Amino acid sequence: MKLANLRSSSYSLFQPKRINFFSYSSQSNSHQPLVRKTFFKSNTNVDDGLITRLCNDNKFKEAMDILCNQKRLKEAIQILYQIKQPSALVYSNIVQFCRQNHALEEGRRVHAHMLSSGFKPGIVISNRLLDMYAKCESLSDAQKLFDEMIKKDLCSYNTMITACAKFGYLEQARKLFDEMRERDNFSWTAMISGYVRYNKPVEALELYRTMQISENSISNKFTVSSALAAASAIQCLRLGKEIHGYITRTGLVSDEVVWSALSDMYGKCGSINEGRRIFDKMVDRDVVSWTAMIGRYFEEGRREEGFALFSELMKSGIRPNDFTFAGVLNACADNAAEELGKQVHAHMTRIGFDPYSFAASALVHMYSKCGNVENAKGVFDGIPRPDIVSWTALINGYAQNGLPDKALEYFELLLKSGTQPDHIVFVGVLSACTHAGLVDKGLEYFYSIKEKHGLTHTADHYACIVDLLARSGRFEEAEGIISKMPMKPDKFLWASLLGGCRIHGNLELAKQAAEALFEIEPENPATYITMANIYAIAGMWSDVAKIRKIMNDRGVVKKPGLSWIEVKREVHMFMVGDTSHPQSKEIQEFLVELSKRMKEEGYVPDTNFVLHDVEEEQKEQNLSYHSEKLAVAFGIIATPPGTIIKVYKNLRTCVDCHTAIKFISNISKRKIIVRDSNRFHCFEDGNCSCGDYCRMNPMGASTTLHGMLNGESGQVCGKAIIICPGLLYSPVQFVFFSLVSSSRATSMYQYSMFIHIGASKSIDTPRREASNSISFLEYLYFLK
């Protein structure tokens, strides 16, 4: 609906419907003799007999009130047409009932009756009609009535301004606002909140300042809350503090609505500690306030504090809502904190949650991101009517966990279900085709996005299809698609192309892709390392040295690789070449023996990516002590035969380690799961669930589904692991290790402690004390 049409639009008026009480003409004001009869054809309702008697006694208002209270508005309006001259009170009451029940058609009939009967509504009933049309979202009816009103008061203008602002007609709302001879707080707040709602925070703050200098205007809690929301939108802490000062001076600081808005403003403006201080002062904190504060911690990357606050919420007696659960589950997904996610799931089941809600989709997403696609499918199967978000989470989960056939199978089921696919689900579908090497099938899906499903290709779709073509060595097709893109290629596309060039040794095209990446994100070490790898494979060591020099000159530092494993509820962390572990000697001896067995089985160390111009033997030795190999070796010697080994790494697993762990899984007869920054790798009987995808993926997260969906570029999404074996609603303790990036080759073991779940005492840690034991979480910070 356009503004230009508001004044010309007309509503459909229903003609009076003649029924059997008496015939009434608004022109002649005459009526035939009353014919006594039963009003209703069937007297099935107990009150129908009473209504008939009331009508026979001309007590029409009382009869209408009974019907309206029973939400039988159509029957009430039938009675309205039997009244010779309805009073203003009758009209006012029935219009009010129409407004409360959002009964637009019935409201129009009442309005039509006024016009046909010659009744001239006063300002009060006209305003009620205006409000009814506004609440029923019929702005054209409201505008027509407003234009026809001879007399308008403050309420008339406020109603129209609120309606126009609500539906985004801000110019019309501002025109009405400027026409007003007098304004109250409601007028100012309606206009300011309209600007905030439709992302015009600057205009909102300008109007708020105008209000402040107005002699007769005093802000109320709703006005300042809208102004704080505007300051939050532009992340202007200075303006937010100015409004805070005004709130303090005027005594509004005691209101919980204002407290909540203040806390939200400080959080969004980057002053999360001040936001928490405000939050802690709130007396009546509702679930919205709790959820906003918890979400702010997660958004700022302070996940340990977010989980701790969630623990407090659980003990407060306030029931979390779907938004709360979804936020916590997404944080669990980012950290691969499956145990904590399971506890949240258990609590959701215990208190009951709506399987139709988006919290169920968040559960599917969490399990998928944690590599547990069986549980993800279990939750998905429990959703009565999965929406596109649930389908996407499962399909992307299968694609990311090395099950491309399942991903494509469920995409076909999605289409058969009648659910309309969106652009996000196609990222998972194209990624699945890449994992499976289905080039022609991937191209078919790519072109169907626009031709069959009527969607627009996004930059992510182009990056996926270029990734698929480049891995297959079909560079001419890839370049052809890039040349026809309607948008400028982004970092994901160039990274995909660079990865394919590394696989097939296309040096010239690799240089072109690298130059584009250096321009887009010069700080990302992944591009430099990949180019150095390409030069190293070609034996161009002088070019490798040049890349290193450029990195040094630009201050680009490769993030140190860290791997960690939980054994008997204790977390052990390793860096490359780490010898500080108490069982380091046993680990080294085991790796030496294991290396001999692996070579007997046919393992050949892949030294192509060791960026040192040294002897081959030295290269092999450098590879032997990568952090994930140390973690896997420790897991094997520290656990009984048959135990599943689960290792986490903050970077992408290198090609050699990937090959080595396949051999290790076969020799040790263990199932080994490695979660790197890209995906889960499930090694079993000498095979990996990814189908050796990592050998085709030198660029890390920037070229994967994970990177595209999370906006990352060769970096791990989360820097934490949560250990949480207990139940959510029972007293347990958690160990939280903050994995801090550092360019120094400092042993990480000194920052890891053997903390048994259930220990009650605090533990001293470097530069910081551990938090006190609490009933739900114990967070220990290990920071350099």
N, C-alpha and C positions, 0 to 999 in steps of 0.2 A: 504494500500500500504506500503510495507516494503522497507527500504533503500537498502537492498541487491538486490532488483529488479529494482532499478532506472536505473542503467546503461544498463541493459539487455532489459528493456521494449522498445517497439517500437510503434510508432503511426501509425495509418492506413492512408495511403496516397491514395487520390482519383486519378484515372486515368483521363487524360485529356478527356473532353467530346466534341466530334466533332459536330459542328452545322453548320448552312448554310451560314456563311459569306465566308469563304474559308477554305481549308484544309491546316493545318500547321504541319510540322514534325520537332521536335527539332533536329533530327539527320541530316536531309538533308538540313535544312534551306531553303527549297524551298516551293513554294505555287502555287496553281492553280489561275487562273484569278479570280478577285473579281466578285461575282455575286450580282448585286444590287437588294435588296429586302427589304421589311419591316421587321425590327428585331423582333417586337412583333406580335403575332398572332392576338391580339385584341388591338385596339388603344383606350382603355377606359380612360387612364390617359392623362391629358392635356399635360404633359411633354413627353409622349412617342413619339410623333411625332418629338419633338426636339431632343430626344436621338437618334432616327433613323437617322435623318439628320446629326447629329454630327458623328455618326458611318460611314455613307456613305462618309463623308468628312475626314475620318481617324482621327477625333478628339476624340480618344477613352478616353483619360484621362478626358476631360471635361464631356463626357457622364458618365463615371464611378463616377466622383465626385458628379454629380446630383443624381445618384442612391444611392450612399453611404449616402448622406445627408438625403435621404428619407428612410434610413435603409433597402434598397433593395439590400442587399449584395450578395445574390445568383445571381441576374441578373447582378450585377456589375462584378462578377467573370466569368459569361458567356462571357461578353465582353473581359475580360482579356485573354481568350483563343483565341480571334480573332486577338490579336496584334502579329505581327511578332516577334518583339524583344522589350518587355516592358522595359521601362527605370527604373532606380533605384528609381526615384521619384514616378512612378506609383505603384511599389511594396511597397514602404515605406508608401504611403498614404493609400492604402487599408489594409495593416497590422495594421496601426493605427486605422482605422475604426473598424476592427475586435476586436482589444483590447478594444476600447471604448464600444462596444456592447456585450462584452463577448461572441463573436461568435467563439467558438472553432473549430467547423467543417469547417466553412468557412476559418478560419485562416490556418487550416491544408491543405486545398485545394490550398490556395495561396502559402504556403511553398512547396507543391508538384509540383506546376507549376514551381517554381524557379528551383527545382532539375531537372525536365524533360526538361526544356528549355535550360539548360546549363548555366543559370545565376549564377554567383558567388557573393553572397552578401558580402558587406564589413562589417566592424565592426559595423557601425551605424544600418544597416538593421538587422544584426544578433542580436544586442541588442534589437531591437524592437520586433523581433520574440520571443526572450527570455522573454521579458516583457509581450507580448501577452499571451504566454503559462502560465506564472506565474499568470497573472490576471484572466485567465480562469481556474485556479486551476488544470492545467495538469502538475504536477511536473515531471512526467516521460518524457514527450515531451521536457520540458525545459532542463532536465538533459542530454538527448541524444544529443540535439543540442549543449549544452555547451561542452560536451565531444568532439564533432566533430569540434568545432571552433579552427582553427589554431592559431588565434590571439585573445587574450582576454584583455580587459582593465578594469579599475576601475569600470566602469558601469556594465560590465558583472558580475564581482564578487559580486557587491552590489545587483544586481537583484537576483542572485542565493541564496545569503545568506538570503536576505529578504524572499524569497519564502520558503526556507527550514525552517527558523525560524518560519514563519507564520503557517506552517503545522506541527510543532512540531518535525522536524528532526534536533534537536539541535546539535547532534554529527556531522552530515554532514555539518551543517552550520558552526560550530566551526572549522572543518577541512579546509573548504574553507577560512574562516577568517584567520587562521594561515598561509595559503599558500600565502596570499597577500603580495606583495612587498611594496605596499604603501596603506594607508588607509585614508579615510576622515571621517568627522563627521557622514556621513550617514552609513558608515561601522560599526563604534562603536555603534551607536544608534540602528541599526538593530539587532545586536547581543545582546546588553543589553536588549532591549525591548522583544526579543524572550525569554530570560531567565525569565523575569518578567511574560510574558504571560503564560508560562508553569510552574509557581510556583517554580522557582529556583532563589529566591532572593539573596541567598548567592553568587552564581556564578555571578549574575548580578553586585553585589557590588564589587566583586573582580575584574571583568573586568573594571568596572568604575574607580577603583583605579589605575589599570594599565594604563588606558587612561590618568588619571590625571598627571602621571609622564612621559608620552610620550612628547617629545619635540615639535612635530608638531601638537598636538591635543588640540583643544579648544572646550569645551562642548558648545552645543547650547541648546535652550529651550527644544527641544525634548529629548536630552540626559539627562539633569538634571531632567526632568519630569519622565523619566523611572527610574532613580536612586532613586528619591523620592518615587516612587511606590514600589521599592524594599525595601527601609527602612521601609515603611509602612507595608509591608507584614510580616516582622520579628518584627515589633513594636519596632524598635530601635530608640528612640528619639535622642540619642546622635549622631548617624550617620546622622539622618535627620537634626539636627542643624548644623552639619559640612557642609552638602550640602547647607543649607540655607546661611551659611557664605560665601561660594564660590559664590553663586548666587548674594549676595549683593556686593561682591568685583568686580565681572565682569560686573555688570550693567544689568544682566538678570532679575532683580527683577521687572522691569517695564512691563514685558510681562504678559498678562492675563492667558496664558496657565500655566506659572510658578506659578503665584499667586494661581491658582486653585489647582495645585499639592501640593503646600506648605500647603494650608488650609486642604486638604485631609490628608496629612501626619500627621500634628499635631493632627487632630481629631482621626485618627486611632491609633496613639501612646499614646492616653490618655490625651493629652494636648488640650482639646477641647476649652478652653478659648483663648489659643494662636491661634488656628485654626480660631476662630471667629474674633479675631483681624485682622488676615490676610484677612479674608473674607470681613470685613468691609472696608478694604483699596482698594479692587478691584473696578475699575471704571466700566468696562463693564462686569458685572456678567450675565452669561447666565443661562438658566434653569437647566443645569447640575450642575453648582456650587451651585445654590440655593437648589436643591434637595439633593445634597451630604451633605450640611451643616445641613439641616433640619433632614435628616436621621441620621446624627451623634448624634444629640441631643436625638432622640428617642432611638437609640442603647445604649446610656449611661444612659438611664432612666430619662433624664431631659426633660420630655415631655412638661412641661409648656413653656420652652424656644423654643422647637420645634414648638409648636402651635403658639407662638408669632412670630417666624420667618416666618412661613407659612402665617400669617396675613400680614407681611411686603411684602412678595412676591405677595400677592393678590393686594396690593396697588401699586406695582412697575410697573404694566403694562405688565410684562412678563407673558406669558401664561404658566401655569403649564402643565407638560406632564403626561403620564400614571404612570411613576415611582413616581412622586411627589404625585399624588392622592393616589396611592396604599400605600405609606409610611404613609401618614396622616390617611388614613382609617384604616390601621392596628393598629396605635397608638390609634385610637378611639375604636377599638375592644378590645384592651388590657385593656382600662380604662372603658369599658362599657359606653362610652360617646356617646350615641345614638343621642342626640340632635345635638352635633357638627357634627357627621357623617351625619346626615340628611342635615345639612347646606352645607357640602362638596358635598353631592349628588345633592343638589339643584343647586349649582354653576356649577357642571359638566354638568348638564342638560341645564343650561342657556347658557353656552359657547359651548356646543356640545362636546360629547366624543364618541369614537369609541366603539360600543357595542361588537365588537369582541375582544377588548383589555383586558389585565389582570386587568385593573382598574375596569371593570365590575365584575370580579371575586372577587376583593377586596371588592366591595360593598356587594356582597352576604355574604362574610365572616364577614364583619362588622355587618350587621344586624343579622346574626345568633348568633354571639358572644354576641350581646346586647339583645338577647332573643326575637327579633322581626322576627320570622320565616315567618310571612305573608309578610312583606316587602322583606325579603330575596327571597322568592319564586317569588314575583312580579318582582324583578330585574332579577332573573334567567329566568323567562318566556320571558323577553325582549331581551335575548341574542339569536341571530339567530341560532348559532351553538355552544352550550356550550362545552367547553373543559373539560378535566378531573379535572382541578382546580376548575371550577365552580360547577361541579357535586359533588366533594368532599366537598366543603364548605357547600352546601345545605344538603347533607346527614349527615355530621358531626353535622350540626346545628340542624337538627331534632333529632339526637341521644342525643345531649347534652341538648336539651330542653324538654326531656321527651316524645318524639313522635317516639318511636322505629318503630311502624308500618309504619309510613310515610318514615322513613329512609330506611327501607328495600324495600318499594314500589319503591322509587326513585332509589335504587340500581338496581332493576330489570329493570327499565326503562333505566338506563345507559347501561346495557348489551344489551337491545334490540336496542339501538341507534347505536350500533356498536363501541362505544367508548371503548378503551382498559382500564380496571381498573388498577390502580397501587397499591403499597403496602400501601399508606396512606389512600385511601378510605376504605380499608378493616379494618383499625383501627376503623373507624366510624361504619362499618357494624357489627363487632364483639361486639362493645360497645352497639349497639342497641339491639343485641341479649341478652346481659347481662341485660339491663334495662327491657326487656320484659320477661326474664326468659326462653328464648328459647335455652335450653342447646343443644339438638340434632341438631337444625337448626344451631346454632353457630359452632358446631363441623363440620357440613357439609360444611359451608362456610370456616372454617379454613383449612380443607384438600383440598378444591377446589383451594385455592390460588396457590398451587404447581401443583396439578394433572390436573386441568382444565385450569388454566390461565398461567401456566408456570412461575410463580413468585417464588421468594425465601422468605421463612418465615423470618421475622425480629424479633428482640427482643420485639418490641411492640405487634406483633401478639401473641407471646407466653405469654406475660403479660396479654393480653385481654382474651385469652382462659383459662388461669389459674384462672383469676378473675371470669370468668363465672362458671368454675367447682367448685372452692372453695366456692362461694356463695351458690351453690347447695349442698354442703357437699360431693361432689365426689372427695375426697382427693386422693384416690389411682390413679384415672385417671390423676389428676393434677400432682402427683409425677412421674407418668410414662412418661408424656409429658416432664417434666423438665429433667428427666434423659436422654432423647433422644435429647435434644437441642444441636445444633452444636456450640453454643456460650455459654459463661458463663452467668448465670442469672443476670439480672441487678436489680436496686433498685425498679423499677416499678413492676416487677414480684414478688419479695419477699414481697413488700407491699400489693400486691393483695392477696397473700397467707395468710399473717398475718391477713388481713381483714376478710377473710373467716373463719380463725381459731377463731376469736373473735365472729363471729356469731354463730358458732356451738360448741364453748367451747373446741376446740382442743388445749389444753395447751401445749403438748409436741411439736407438729409441729409449734405452735406459737413461742416457744422458739427458734427453729431452724431458723425460718424466721427472728426473731428479731436479733439474733446473726449475721446473714448475713448482715442485714441492719446497725447494729452498726459498722460493719467493713467498709461498703461502705460509709456511710454518718453519722458519729457519732454526727454531729452537728444538725441533723434534730430532732426537738422535737416531731414530729408526732409518731415516733416509740416508744419512751419512754411513751408517753401518752396512746397509744393504749395498750401497755403491762400493764400499770398501770390500765387501764380500765378492762382488762381481769382478773387481780388479784383482782380488786375491786368487780367484779361480783361474783367471787368465795369466797369472804370474806377473802382473803389472805392479810390482811392489813400490815403485816410485810414486805411482798414482795413489796407492794405499796410504803412503806417507803424506801425500798432499791432502788427502781427506782428513787425516789425523790433525794436520796443522790447521786446516780450516776450522775443525771442531775446537781446537785449543784457542784459536784466535777469537772465535765467536762465543767462547765460554760454554759450549755444548758438552754436557757430561752424560755418559751412558749410565743409566740407573743400575746400581749393583743388584745382581741376582740374589734373591733370598728364597729358600725353600724351608718348609716346616712340616712337621708331622706330629700327630698326637698318639702317644703310646701310653696305655694305662692311665688315661686322664692327665697326662703330662705333655706339655708342648716342647718340642725340641726344634731349634732353628739352626740353619746352616748357611754359610756363605761359601763361595767357590774357594777350594783349598783350605777350608776351615779345619784347624787341628785343636781347637780349644775344648771340644766335647770330652767329657770324662772317659768315654769309650772310643776315643779317636783311634787308638792303636788297633783295637779290634775291627773298627770300620775299615781302616786302611788295609789291614791284612785280608779281610773278607773281599774287598774290591780287587786286590791283586789276584787272589785265587779265582774270583768270579771272572776276571778278565781272561784268564787262561782258558776257563771253560767256555766262555763266549767265543773266543777265537777258534777253539776246536769245533764249535758249532757253525762256524762260517762268518762270524762277526768281523767286519773290517772297519776300524775307526774312520769316520768321515772328517778329515782334517782340512777340508776346503775352506772352512769358515774360521779357522784359527788365524787371526790377523797378525801373525808374526812371521817374518822371513827367517825361520829357524829350521833345524833338522827335523825330519819326520818323527823321530823318536820323542823329541821334546814336545812336538805338537800333540802326540798321543797322550803324553803325560799330562799336558794341560787339560785335555778333555776328560781325563779319568776322575778329576775331583770337582766336577761341576756340582752345584749345590743340590740338585734333584737326585743325582746319583748317590751322594752322601746320605740324603734323607731316606732314599729307598733302601740302601744297604743297611742303615741303622734299623729301619722298620723290620727287615727280614731277620736280623740277628736278635732283635729284642722282643719278638712275638712268636707264639707257637706256630708250627707248620699249618698251612691252610688259612691263616688269618689274612683278611683283605688289608692291603696296604693303601693308605690314602694320603697323598702328599699334595701340598699346595705350593705354588710358586707365584711370585709377584710379576714375573716377566714371561715371555713366550718360551716354551721348551725348545732347545736347539735341536737341529736335525740329528746330530750324533746321539744326543741323550735319548731322543725318541726311538732311534734304532736300537740303542743299547738296552733300553727298558723292555723292548719287545723280547729280546733274547733273555733278559733276566727273568721275565714272567714265565717263560717256557722252562728255563733251567730250574727255577725255584718252585715251580708249580703253584705260583701265587697269582691272584688277581690283584693288579696294581692300578690304582686310579690316580691320575695326576691332573689337577686343575691348574692350568696356567692362565695367563691374562686373556687368552682367546676362548678357551673351551675346556671341556672335560675330555681326557684321553683315558679310555678303559682298556688296559693291556691284559690279555689273557691268552695263554697257549701260543705265545709268539706273535699275536696279532693285536692291532689297535682298532678301536671303534671308529676312529677318524678315517680309516682306510689310507693311512700315510698321507693325510691331507697336509700335515705340517711340512712335509718335504716340498710341498708345492706352495708354501705360504711363508716366504721369508720376511714379509713386512710386518708381521705381528698383527695386533688388534686393528690397526688402521685399515686392513683390507678384508676384515671378516664381518660376518653378520653381527657379532658382538660389538665391534667398533662402530658400525653404522647405526645400530639401534641405541647405543649409549653415548654417541658423540665423542668417543675417545680417539686418541691417535697414538697408537703404539705404547700406551701406558695401561697399567692395571687400574680397574675402576676403583676398587677399594684397597685400603692398605691395612686390613685388619682381619683377624680370625677370631671367631667367638667359639669358645668351648662351653657347652651347656647341656650336660647329659641328664639333668634332673627334669622333673615336670614343672611346667610354668607356674602352677598354682601350689607348689610345695616349696619349702625352704631349701634353696640351692645356692651355690655360689658359681660365679663365672670367672674365667680368666680372660682378660682382654689384653692382647699384645699389640701395641701400636708399632707398626713397621715403618720406621723412619728412613727415608732415602738419605744416603750419604755417599760422598765421593771418596771418603777415607776407607781404607781396607781394614776396618776394625772388626774384630771377631764379634759375631752376633750372639755367641753363646753367653757372653757375660750379661746380655740383656734378657736372657731367658731364665726362668726359674722353674724348678719342679714344684708346681703347686698342686696339691691334691685337692680335688673338689670335696668340699666339706670342712676344710681347715677353717678354723675360726679366728686365728690370730692374724694381725697385719704383718706384712713382710717388707723389709727394707729393700728398696730398689735404687739404682743409680740416680742421683740428682732429684729424686722425688719419692715420697712415701706412698705406699699402697693405701688405697681407700679402706675405711673401716668395713668390717663384715656387715652385710645387710641380708635381709631375709630372701631377697630375690636375685640380686646381682652383687658380685664383688669385682670391681674393675681395678686392675693393677696397670699402671702406666709405666712402660719401659721406654724412656725417651733419652736421646743423647743430649 
